[in-house]
Amino acid sequence: MSTNRSSDPLLPTETLELDSGLSLVPRFKLNLTVHRVDASVKPLDEWQLKRSLIDFLKASFSVIVPEEDLHVRKFKDINKRKREDPVARGKLFIRQLGFLSTSSEDQEKKVSEWKKKVVAKIDGIELSLVGVKFKLSVEIPQSDDFEAMRKEWEENSAFHGGDRGYSGYFRGRKREPDTIVLRGVPSRWFAETRVSSKPSMLVTHTIFSALGKIRNLDVAEDDGIRKDTDEDDEDIVPGLQCKIAVRFDDHSEFCKALKVLCGRSLQKEGSRLKADYEVSWDKDDVFRNAKSQPEQNIRSMPKIPTGNYRNEGARYQPYVPRYSENNTRSKRFKV
């Protein structure tokens, strides 16, 4: 089910249609860690592990997971690792969540309970792969857990006090974040079509306006979500992904946007690729710290023809979002 409604809350199993042919589609992500159980030093058979886990999910939850949605990476030099050290890590994506759809107001609770049930049943299971036993540990990543992130910033506020709060809040008031940071999205999806392959501030602003009223925005190239250095990994091609920081008008707008981004992937119409990004709240005060470095904000601001200036020299100005009752984006929703 997809929606672009302006006022209704977005349910956990619904898809949100964005601009530029993009959409946020629901998915359930689990981080996997594999340990040895016995004293064997035989290498992990990744294919056997995938088949065993896929069969287990089908038998236990009637969930079919395609092989491409289960990623396993072995660590290097596993023969030299201590017995208690993991031998591999992985990621599991369950994308077919339609069976959890319901018109009931309890859908959010139902989905949450089902996810906890899956974690409880998979975590700690032992798999015998070609005569070698391995133990599987699973957890929901914090970037997919809105309540875990809320708890983190509330604890941060309690321990660090209000004097270090974000701009826009009075001294002594609790620290409430208003900025999300998104990593692991294709740069070309946020670029101007047939103009450049680099992400555009204007295109990015248009896309994220569907999540709430934006105060500030920054887009930069990203070399990819860094993985464990001991992990067998593919080469990362610089420039293919971008890192996006979006500062919303206030804390409530930020919360609504973050909750929608949690537990979803970005998909583009006509593409088979799904961007399984990571989202978090800004712990580094990106825009506040940038005040001492004004050139940092300018570097990614495109020059946009305004067309309403009296002289030619003033026609091109750095793009600064402006809002009024007439031009505020209508794709808004409550959480």
Beta strands, then each sheet from edge to edge (+ up, - down):
strand 1: 2-3
strand 2: 15-17
strand 3: 22-26
strand 4: 28-36
strand 5: 70-74
strand 6: 88-94
strand 7: 126-129
strand 8: 132-139
strand 9: 179-186
strand 10: 214-222
strand 11: 241-248
strand 12: 264-268
strand 13: 274-275
strand 14: 278-281
strand 15: 303-305
strand 16: 316-318
sheet 1: 1+ 2+ 3- 12+ 13-
sheet 2: 5+ 6- 4+ 8- 7+
sheet 3: 10+ 11- 9+ 14-
sheet 4: 15+ 16-
end
